Amino acid sequence: MLTTLISMIIVGAIAGFVARLLVRNDGVSGVLPTIVLGIVGSFIGGFLGYLLFGKDLAAGALQTSGIIGSIIGAVLALLVYRASRRRGVTA
C-alpha cells in the first residue's frame, strides 16, 4: 500500500511537470498542485486507457503506457482547468 502511494506521488509529479511544460501559462504553480494535477491526470489517463484498450490494473500498475496516459490525462485536465478559468467559472 505504501509503495503504491509513493509510486502515485512520483508518477503524478512527473506527469504534472511534463504537462506544465507542454501547456504554458497554465495558472498552476507549486509542487503540491503539480503533483495533484499529475495524479488527476493518472486517473483520467487510466480511465481513457481502460475505455480504449480494455486494460486494467491486472495488466500491471506501472508501465510506460500508463505514464504516457498520465501525461495525456494531465494535459487534458490542465486544458479544462485553464478553459474554466478563462470563462470565469470557479470550482
C-alpha positions in Angstrom: 0.0 0.0 0.0 2.8 2.4 0.9 4.7 1.5 -2.3 1.5 2.3 -4.4 1.1 5.6 -2.7 4.7 6.6 -3.2 4.6 5.5 -6.9 1.4 7.5 -7.4 3.1 10.6 -6.0 6.2 10.1 -8.1 4.3 9.4 -11.3 2.0 12.3 -10.5 4.9 14.6 -10.1 6.4 13.5 -13.4 3.1 13.7 -15.3 2.2 17.1 -13.8 5.6 18.6 -14.5 5.6 17.4 -18.1 2.0 18.6 -18.6 3.0 22.1 -17.2 5.9 22.1 -19.7 3.6 21.3 -22.6 0.9 23.8 -21.6 2.4 27.2 -21.0 0.7 29.9 -18.8 -1.4 27.2 -17.1 -2.1 29.1 -13.9 -0.9 26.3 -11.7 2.2 26.9 -9.5 3.9 25.0 -6.8 5.0 21.4 -6.2 1.8 20.2 -4.5 -0.6 21.4 -7.2 1.7 19.9 -9.8 1.6 16.5 -8.0 -2.2 16.7 -7.7 -2.5 17.6 -11.3 -0.5 14.6 -12.3 -2.5 12.2 -10.0 -5.7 13.5 -11.5 -4.1 13.1 -14.9 -3.3 9.5 -14.0 -6.9 8.8 -13.2 -8.1 10.4 -16.4 -5.4 8.6 -18.5 -6.2 5.3 -16.8 -9.9 5.7 -17.4 -9.3 6.6 -21.1 -6.9 3.7 -21.4 -9.5 1.3 -20.0 -12.2 2.6 -22.3 -10.0 2.5 -25.4 -7.9 -0.6 -24.9 -9.7 -2.6 -22.1 -6.5 -2.8 -19.9 -6.8 -2.6 -16.2 -4.6 -3.0 -13.1 -4.2 -6.7 -13.7 -2.0 -5.8 -16.6 0.5 -4.1 -14.3 0.3 -0.9 -12.3 3.4 0.8 -13.6 4.0 0.7 -17.3 5.4 3.1 -19.9 1.9 3.3 -21.5 0.5 4.3 -18.1 3.0 7.1 -17.6 2.2 8.4 -21.1 -1.5 8.1 -20.4 -1.0 10.0 -17.2 0.8 12.8 -19.0 -2.0 13.0 -21.6 -4.6 13.0 -18.9 -2.8 15.7 -17.0 -2.6 17.8 -20.2 -6.3 17.4 -20.7 -7.0 18.3 -17.0 -4.8 21.3 -17.4 -6.6 22.5 -20.5 -10.0 22.1 -18.9 -8.8 24.0 -15.8 -7.4 26.8 -18.0 -10.6 27.0 -20.1 -12.7 27.2 -17.0 -10.6 30.0 -15.5 -10.9 32.0 -18.7 -14.7 31.8 -18.6 -14.7 32.9 -15.0 -16.1 29.6 -13.8 -14.9 28.8 -10.3 -14.8 25.3 -8.9 
